[in-house]
Structures are given as C-alpha cells and as structure tokens.
Amino acid sequence: MNTAVAKAGAQALQGPDASRQNAVLLIVLTSYLMIVLDISIVITALPRIRDGLGFSVTGLSWVQNAYTLAFGGLLLLGARAGDILGRRAMFISGLGLFTAASAAIGLAASPAWLVGARAVQGVGAAILAPSTLSLLTSNFPEGPQRTRALGYYGATAGIAASAGLVLGGILADLISWRVGFFLNLPIGLALMWAARRHIAETPRRSGELDLAGAVSSTLGMVALVYGLVHAAGEGWGDAFTVAPLAAGSVLLAFFVWNESRARQPIMPLQLFASRERRGAYAGRLLFLGGMIGFWFYSTQFLQEVLGMRPLQAGIAFLPATVVNFAVALAVPRLTRRFGNGRLLAGGLFVSALGMAWLGQVTADTAYLTGVALPMLLVGAGQGATLSPLTVAGVAGVAPEDAGAASGLVNVTHQLGGSLGLAMLVVVFASAAGSSGHDRAGMAHGIAAALMAGAVLLALALAVVLFCIVRRPGR
C-alpha cells in the first residue's frame, strides 16, 4: 500500500528533477511507513506478546509507551541534530539504529529486554522521523509540489497505522509476532543503500544541541504518563501518582523556560507565532489522543469481548483500513476543491461521529452494525485529517526552522498518543471497576474510553475551527 501511495505521488510530480524527487519521495514514504507501522503492529499482537514473555497487565502497556515516549521525547533533539549535522546523515543513522533495535525486539527473551529494545527503537525513530519530513520540505518547493508530497506523507501515516493492526493480527496468529520486527531488517538495509545513492546531503549549519531541553522534555513526558497510568490502578492520592505528576509538570515548565533562553532551542518558540500552526499542533495532539482509543480499545473489544483470534481481529479492521486508504489518496484532489481547513474540519467531524458511535458498544453488540459501520466513518475521517494537519503544521516556516517544525509535528503525533492512552486508561479503569475482567465489565469500560476519545476529537475540531478555518483575514 505504501508503494501505491509513493507511485501515485510520483506520477503527480512534474519538472526536470522529477526522477530524483520521485526517488526521494519513495525512500521517505517507505521509511516513514516503517516508523508508524511499528507503533500499531504490536497492538493486535499484545495478548500473544503477554503470554509468550510473561508480561504483567501493567507492564504490557510499556511495550507501546516505551517506544512512543522515547520517540516523541527525543524528536525535537533529532530534528535540530539534522539541521546541524545534515539531514541525510541523520536519516541514515536513524535507520541503522531503528533496524538494529528491530532485530533485538524480534530476539527478545524477557519483558525487560523487549521494553528496553523498544525504547532504543524509539530513539532511532526520533532521529529518523524529523529527517523524513524535512527532506521533503527541502526537496519540494513550497506550493503544489510540496502540498502533494506532504499529502502522501500524511496519507502514509494514516494508512500505516491501520494496516499495522491488520498485519500484526495476521502475523501473530499464523506465524509469530516477532516476524513483524524481523521484516524491518531487509527493508532498513535497502533504504540505507538507496538514501546514499539518491538523496543529496543538506547544507550543515554551525550550532549546538539543546541537551537540557531534550532531557527535561523527555523526562517530563515520561513522568506525566507514568503518573496517569499509575492513577488508573492506585488512585489519584497515591504518592507514586502525585510525585510523578508534580515532577513532570515542573520538568515541562523548566523546558519551556529553557527554550525561551537557549541560544539554539530544540523547540523555537517562534514556531507558535502563527495561529494556524498553533491550531495544527494542538489539533494533532488532541486528534491522536482520541484516535489511540480506537486502535487500542477496538482490538481489545474484538478479542476480549467478541472472542476473535488475532487474525480475525486484524481482518475486522479492514473497513477502517480500506476507507482510510481511499480517502487519503483523494486528499490532494479534495484539498483543491474544499481547501485545507475545511477538509480538515470535515475529517475531524466524521472521526468524532464514528468514535461516538463506537462508544455505544456493549457485550451484546454485533460486529457489523456496532463496529464495522462506525469503523467506516473513523477510517474516512482519519484519511481526511492527517495530511491537512501536516500541511498546516509546517505552513510558512522559515527554512532555518524547517527541521524543528518537522520535529514538532511528529512530537505532537507521538506524545498525543501517549498522553491520550494514559488518560483513556484512567477512564477505562474507572468505568470498568472491579468487573473489568468479565465481558460485560470490559465492554462497559471500553465504551467509556471510546466516548472519551470522541470528546478529544470534538475538542480537536473546535481548535481547528477557531485557529485554522476561521483565521483572521479569511
């Protein structure tokens, strides 16, 4: 599917450098596919990973969080490193670390080994991801060519997230959950070779890395997520809930203060000067915070409540995946017809509607009417949302801040999912209560979490309407 996206984008490009641009587009989209795929591919495989390695219920959540927190927390540092050290060099370095960590995950023999390797993989993704987007912005001039390229980039994110759920279920059921990570080896090596051959190095700039900002932002986010997840099991008054939440708040406050004073901050505060970009960052944070409920809790519902096997659960996501793919490919044409802001608002509205519909599930819900039909709306909304959010997030950025802006787009994507999952875990635990281990209790908790996700999507829509669709001067 990613190849289809890349070829479709390549056919739309014109000009004397079309051949080189097409090669860059194919390399970037394939590498980004690997990154996003590894976030979602484990979701349908989580029960098999838990049983195979002996994870506890609480520890299992860190299979996902170790990756997304390392990824999101170090993205801004990775983006700035690309500006200073060269984006092609960082792209290849990130690919190498990501590929090596994938092999370590596939060989994992214990929970600690797997979680540690997932964190290292997240570091590799943090180096790689901002380079992918900044390579697009540096190889495609602002205007129709860049809009098309970013459209296919955003489409890849949405498609990979849904396709990973299907692929993870198929591999876990028919072969092994480990295969999904071993597949990264030949792909990663091929991409490293292709990058050296087809991607020119970007100019390097003198500067320094904002290590204080990177450490404080990463530790702050980890502390917040840990505190929220701990609250789900032990309550808000527990010391190990209060202390991490307080520490996380202090660290993030220090991060903002540091960015206002650092000579070369990893997150230049001038990126927030544009109302459109502020809306895009906040909207993406809320959108991913809500959508993580769809990915995480729908698979729980399919397997734990409806009794599907991983393969069946993966196939059950096809309504969302197929519609997502079709709508994402149509985004460039839809953007020309409706405009970026209106298309974004429409996608968020449809997503929220589908999520609210899913939030009505019970232990007796039929798959076709209660799950598959709302999945069509969620898939269509996601396909129409991610690309416009990406375009708005880098709109009008100065060339010297392209890497930082690219990193911030990806930060809000990853940390939105981490924070969203932590909050939805609290909602689920509160709604399910002590009956969360039986089908009815689990269904009730899942429904509550999905409705909370719909609320987050509605908030994202409100932000987009205020900051992007109804900007002053329009």
C-alpha positions in Angstrom: 0.0 0.0 0.0 2.8 2.4 0.8 4.3 1.7 -2.7 1.0 2.6 -4.2 1.0 5.9 -2.3 4.5 6.7 -3.4 3.8 5.8 -7.1 0.7 7.9 -7.0 2.6 10.8 -5.6 5.4 10.3 -8.1 3.1 10.5 -11.1 1.8 13.8 -9.8 5.2 15.5 -9.8 6.5 17.5 -12.7 9.7 19.2 -13.7 13.3 18.5 -14.7 14.1 17.0 -11.3 11.1 14.7 -11.3 13.1 11.5 -11.4 15.2 12.4 -8.4 12.2 13.8 -6.5 10.3 10.6 -7.1 13.2 8.6 -5.7 13.3 10.8 -2.6 9.6 10.5 -2.2 9.6 6.7 -2.4 12.5 6.4 0.1 10.9 8.8 2.6 7.5 7.3 2.4 8.8 3.8 2.9 10.9 4.8 5.9 8.0 6.6 7.4 5.8 3.6 6.9 8.3 1.5 9.0 8.1 4.1 11.8 4.3 4.3 12.0 3.8 0.6 11.3 5.8 -0.4 14.4 3.6 1.7 16.6 0.4 -0.1 15.6 1.7 -3.6 14.5 2.1 -4.7 18.2 -1.5 -3.7 19.2 -3.3 -6.8 17.8 -0.3 -8.9 18.9 -0.3 -7.7 22.6 -2.1 -10.8 24.0 0.5 -13.1 22.3 3.4 -11.0 23.5 2.0 -11.0 27.0 1.6 -14.8 27.1 4.9 -15.5 25.3 7.1 -13.3 27.5 5.2 -13.3 30.8 4.2 -9.6 31.0 2.0 -8.3 33.8 -1.1 -6.4 32.8 0.5 -3.1 33.8 3.9 -3.9 32.3 2.3 -4.8 29.0 1.3 -1.1 28.4 5.0 -0.2 28.3 5.5 -2.2 25.2 3.8 0.7 23.5 4.7 3.5 25.8 8.5 2.8 25.8 8.5 3.3 22.0 6.3 6.3 21.8 7.8 8.2 24.7 11.4 7.8 23.5 10.2 8.6 20.0 8.2 11.7 21.0 10.5 12.9 23.7 13.7 13.0 21.6 12.1 14.1 18.3 13.0 17.7 18.8 16.6 16.9 19.5 16.7 14.7 16.5 15.2 17.5 14.3 17.8 20.0 15.5 20.6 17.5 15.0 19.5 17.1 11.4 19.8 20.9 10.9 23.3 20.9 12.4 24.8 17.6 11.2 23.0 17.1 7.9 19.6 15.6 7.3 20.8 12.7 5.1 23.4 11.7 7.7 20.8 11.7 10.5 18.3 9.9 8.2 20.8 7.0 7.6 21.9 7.0 11.3 18.3 6.8 12.5 17.6 4.0 10.0 20.5 2.0 11.3 19.6 2.3 14.9 15.9 1.6 14.2 16.8 -1.5 12.2 19.2 -2.9 14.8 16.7 -2.4 17.5 14.0 -4.2 15.5 16.3 -7.2 15.4 16.8 -7.1 19.1 13.0 -6.9 19.7 12.5 -9.9 17.4 15.0 -11.9 19.6 13.6 -10.6 23.0 13.6 -13.3 25.7 12.2 -11.3 28.6 9.9 -8.3 29.2 12.8 -6.1 30.3 14.7 -7.0 27.1 11.7 -6.2 24.9 10.9 -2.9 26.6 14.5 -1.8 26.5 14.8 -2.6 22.8 11.5 -0.8 22.1 12.9 2.3 23.8 16.1 2.1 21.7 13.9 1.7 18.6 12.0 4.8 19.7 15.3 6.7 19.8 16.1 5.6 16.3 12.7 6.7 15.2 13.2 10.1 16.8 16.4 10.6 14.7 14.8 9.3 11.6 11.3 10.8 11.6 12.1 14.5 11.5 14.6 13.9 8.8 11.9 12.3 6.6 9.7 15.4 6.7 12.5 17.9 6.5 13.9 16.1 3.5 10.5 16.5 1.8 10.4 20.2 2.6 13.9 20.7 1.3 13.4 18.7 -1.9 10.0 20.0 -2.9 9.5 23.8 -3.2 6.5 25.4 -1.4 3.4 25.3 -3.5 1.5 22.5 -5.3 4.5 20.1 -5.4 5.1 20.3 -1.7 1.4 20.1 -0.9 1.2 16.9 -2.9 4.3 15.4 -1.3 3.1 16.3 2.2 -0.3 14.9 1.3 1.1 11.5 0.5 3.3 11.7 3.6 0.3 12.3 5.8 -1.6 9.6 4.0 1.2 7.1 4.7 0.8 7.8 8.4 -2.9 7.1 8.5 -2.7 4.1 6.3 0.3 2.5 8.1 -1.5 3.0 11.5 -4.5 1.0 10.3 -2.5 -1.5 8.2 -0.3 -2.3 11.2 -3.3 -3.5 13.1 -4.3 -5.9 10.3 -0.7 -7.1 9.7 0.0 -7.6 13.4 -3.0 -9.8 13.8 -2.2 -11.9 10.8 1.5 -12.5 11.8 0.7 -13.1 15.5 -2.0 -15.7 14.6 -0.4 -17.5 11.7 3.4 -17.2 12.3 4.8 -15.2 15.2 4.6 -11.6 16.5 8.4 -11.5 16.1 8.2 -11.7 12.3 6.9 -8.1 12.0 10.1 -6.8 13.5 12.4 -9.1 11.5 10.8 -7.7 8.3 12.4 -4.3 9.1 15.9 -5.8 8.5 15.9 -6.1 4.7 13.8 -3.0 4.3 16.0 -0.9 6.5 19.2 -2.1 4.8 17.7 -1.4 1.4 16.6 2.1 2.4 20.1 2.9 3.8 21.7 2.0 0.5 19.0 3.9 -1.5 19.5 7.0 0.7 23.2 7.1 0.0 22.6 6.7 -3.7 19.6 9.1 -4.3 19.5 11.7 -1.5 21.8 14.6 -1.5 23.1 15.9 1.8 21.6 19.1 3.0 23.9 22.1 4.0 25.2 21.9 7.5 24.9 24.8 9.9 27.1 25.5 12.9 25.3 25.3 16.2 24.9 23.4 19.4 22.4 20.7 20.6 20.0 21.7 23.3 20.5 18.8 25.7 18.9 20.4 28.6 15.7 20.9 26.6 15.8 17.3 25.3 16.3 15.8 28.7 13.7 17.9 30.6 11.0 17.4 27.9 11.6 13.7 27.7 11.7 13.0 31.4 8.7 15.4 31.9 6.5 13.5 29.5 7.6 10.1 30.9 6.7 11.3 34.4 3.3 12.6 33.4 2.4 9.4 31.5 3.7 7.2 34.4 1.6 9.2 36.9 -1.5 8.9 34.8 -1.2 5.2 34.3 -0.4 4.6 37.9 -3.5 6.6 38.9 -5.7 4.1 37.0 -4.7 1.3 39.4 -3.8 3.1 42.7 -5.9 6.3 42.6 -5.0 10.0 42.5 -4.0 10.2 46.1 -1.2 7.6 46.0 2.3 9.0 46.4 3.5 7.3 43.3 0.8 9.1 41.4 1.2 12.6 42.9 5.0 12.7 42.8 5.5 11.8 39.0 2.7 14.2 38.0 4.3 17.0 40.0 7.8 16.2 38.8 6.5 16.1 35.2 4.8 19.4 35.5 8.0 21.0 36.9 10.2 19.5 34.3 7.9 20.7 31.4 7.7 24.2 32.9 11.5 24.2 33.0 11.6 23.0 29.4 9.5 26.0 28.3 11.7 28.4 30.3 14.8 26.8 28.9 13.6 27.2 25.3 13.0 30.9 25.9 16.6 31.4 26.9 18.6 28.8 25.0 20.7 30.1 22.1 19.6 27.3 19.8 16.5 25.7 21.3 15.2 22.4 20.0 11.7 24.0 20.0 12.0 27.6 18.9 9.0 29.4 20.4 8.6 31.5 17.3 7.0 28.4 15.7 4.0 29.2 17.8 3.7 32.8 16.5 1.4 31.6 13.7 -2.2 30.9 14.8 -2.6 28.3 12.0 0.4 26.4 13.3 -0.7 26.6 16.9 -4.0 25.2 15.9 -2.3 22.4 13.9 -0.1 21.4 16.8 -3.0 21.4 19.4 -5.4 19.8 17.0 -2.9 17.0 16.2 -2.2 16.4 19.9 -6.0 16.1 20.6 -6.6 14.1 17.5 -4.0 11.4 18.3 -5.1 11.4 21.9 -8.6 10.5 20.8 -7.6 8.1 18.0 -5.4 6.0 20.2 -8.6 4.8 21.8 -9.8 3.4 18.5 -6.6 1.5 17.8 -6.1 0.2 21.4 -9.6 -0.4 22.7 -11.2 -1.7 19.5 -8.8 -4.5 19.3 -9.4 -5.3 23.0 -13.1 -5.3 22.3 -12.8 -7.6 19.2 -10.6 -10.1 21.0 -11.7 -10.0 24.7 -15.4 -9.3 24.3 -16.3 -10.7 20.9 -13.8 -13.6 21.2 -12.0 -13.1 17.9 -8.5 -14.5 17.3 -5.7 -12.0 16.4 -6.1 -12.9 12.7 -9.8 -12.3 12.8 -9.3 -9.1 14.8 -6.8 -7.9 12.2 -9.2 -8.6 9.3 -12.0 -6.9 11.3 -10.1 -3.6 10.9 -10.4 -3.7 7.1 -13.4 -1.4 7.0 -11.3 1.4 8.5 -8.2 0.5 6.6 -9.7 0.4 3.1 -11.7 3.6 3.5 -8.7 5.3 5.1 -6.6 4.4 2.1 -9.1 5.5 -0.4 -9.8 8.9 1.2 -6.1 9.6 1.9 -5.3 9.1 -1.8 -8.0 11.6 -2.7 -6.8 14.3 -0.3 -4.8 16.3 -2.9 -8.0 16.5 -5.1 -10.2 17.2 -2.1 -7.9 19.9 -0.9 -8.1 21.7 -4.2 -11.9 21.6 -4.1 -12.6 22.4 -0.4 -9.4 24.0 0.9 -7.1 22.6 3.6 -9.0 24.0 6.6 -12.5 22.9 5.5 -11.3 19.4 4.6 -9.5 19.1 8.0 -12.7 20.2 9.9 -14.8 17.7 7.9 -12.4 14.9 8.6 -12.4 15.6 12.3 -16.2 15.8 12.4 -16.6 12.4 10.7 -14.0 10.9 13.0 -15.7 12.2 16.1 -19.1 10.9 14.8 -17.7 7.4 14.2 -15.9 7.3 17.6 -19.1 8.3 19.4 -20.9 5.6 17.6 -18.3 3.0 18.6 -18.7 4.3 22.2 -22.1 2.7 22.3 -20.8 -0.9 22.3 -21.9 -3.5 24.8 -21.2 -7.1 25.4 -24.1 -8.0 23.0 -23.1 -5.6 20.2 -23.0 -7.2 16.7 -19.8 -6.6 14.8 -21.4 -5.5 11.5 -23.8 -2.8 12.9 -21.9 -1.8 16.0 -18.3 -2.0 15.0 -17.8 -2.2 11.2 -20.1 0.6 10.2 -18.7 3.2 12.6 -15.2 2.0 11.6 -16.0 3.3 8.1 -16.5 6.8 9.5 -13.4 6.6 11.6 -11.3 5.4 8.7 -12.7 8.1 6.4 -12.1 10.8 9.0 -8.6 9.8 9.7 -7.7 9.6 6.0 -9.0 13.2 5.5 -7.4 14.6 8.7 -3.7 13.7 8.9 -2.5 15.3 5.7 -4.2 18.7 6.2 -2.8 18.7 9.8 0.7 18.1 8.4 0.3 20.9 5.8 -0.9 23.4 8.5 1.9 22.4 10.9 4.7 23.5 8.5 2.9 26.4 6.8 5.0 29.5 6.4 8.0 28.1 8.3 11.4 29.7 7.6 14.0 27.4 6.0 16.2 27.5 9.1 13.4 26.2 11.3 12.2 23.5 8.9 13.8 20.7 11.0 12.3 22.0 14.2 8.9 22.4 12.7 9.0 18.9 11.3 10.0 17.6 14.6 7.2 19.4 16.4 4.6 17.9 14.0 5.9 14.4 14.9 6.2 15.2 18.6 2.5 16.1 18.8 1.7 13.0 16.9 3.6 10.6 19.2 3.0 12.4 22.6 -0.6 12.9 21.8 -1.0 9.2 21.5 1.0 8.6 24.8 -0.9 11.1 26.8 -4.2 10.1 25.2 -3.7 6.4 26.1 -2.7 7.3 29.6 -5.9 9.3 30.1 -8.1 6.7 28.4 -6.6 4.0 30.7 -7.9 6.1 33.6 -11.3 6.4 32.1 -11.4 2.6 31.3 -10.4 1.6 34.8 -12.9 4.0 36.4 -15.8 2.7 34.3 -14.9 -1.0 34.3 -14.1 -1.1 38.1 -13.7 -4.5 39.7 -15.9 -6.1 37.0 -13.4 -5.2 34.2 -12.3 -8.9 33.9 -15.7 -10.2 32.7 -17.1 -9.5 29.2 -19.8 -7.0 30.4 -17.5 -5.0 32.6 -14.8 -4.9 29.9 -17.3 -3.8 27.3 -18.6 -1.0 29.6 -15.0 0.2 30.2 -14.2 0.2 26.6 -17.3 2.1 25.7 -16.4 4.8 28.2 -12.9 5.0 26.8 -14.1 5.3 23.3 -16.6 8.0 24.2 -13.8 9.9 26.0 -11.8 9.6 22.7 -14.8 11.1 20.9 -14.7 14.1 23.3 -11.0 14.6 22.5 -11.8 14.6 18.7 -14.6 17.1 19.3 -12.1 19.4 21.1 -9.7 19.0 18.2 -12.5 20.1 15.8 -13.2 23.2 18.0 -9.5 24.1 17.9 -9.3 23.7 14.1 -12.5 25.8 13.5 -11.1 28.6 15.7 -7.5 28.6 14.6 -7.4 27.4 11.0 -10.8 27.5 9.3 -11.7 31.0 10.8 -8.4 32.7 10.8 -8.4 36.5 10.8 -8.2 37.8 7.3 -10.1 35.0 5.6 
